[in-house]
Amino acid sequence: MNKVKSFRDLKVWQDAHAFTVTVYKLTATFPENERFGLTSQLRRSASSIGANIAEGFGRYHYKEKIKFYFNARGSAIESQNHALLAKDLGYLSEERTEKLLEDTNEILRELNGLIKATGKNPND
């Protein structure tokens, strides 16, 4: 098994990054009057997932790492909330919303595994 050398090697970061790109593309179709509202909130929470994973990876102590991975979990759940609101406002279809929820649920599963592995291997 290859040693992870960069946060970019983590599948969870790769999935979070792809999720963020998707969110940016989808929110480009939101109404202009949402630019500083829901568009900004959903983009911020989505981009925060990968940013927290990267920051956690860069921390030395495993307890610090885990703290940022938990922050990433919070941002994923926040993104789910914003996606549901966007659907209810008619900005996202049911299908697109369900795909976003599936994507974040997969990221949450991967984060749980990363948190568990980091706690078991505190010297990594």
ABEGO torsion letter per residue (X at the ends): XBBBABAAABAAAAAAAAAAAAAAAAAAABBAAAAABAAAAAAAAAAAAAAAAAAAAABABAAAAAAAAAAAAAAAAAAAAAAAAAAAAGABBAAAAAAAAAAAAAAAAAAAAAAAAAAABAAX
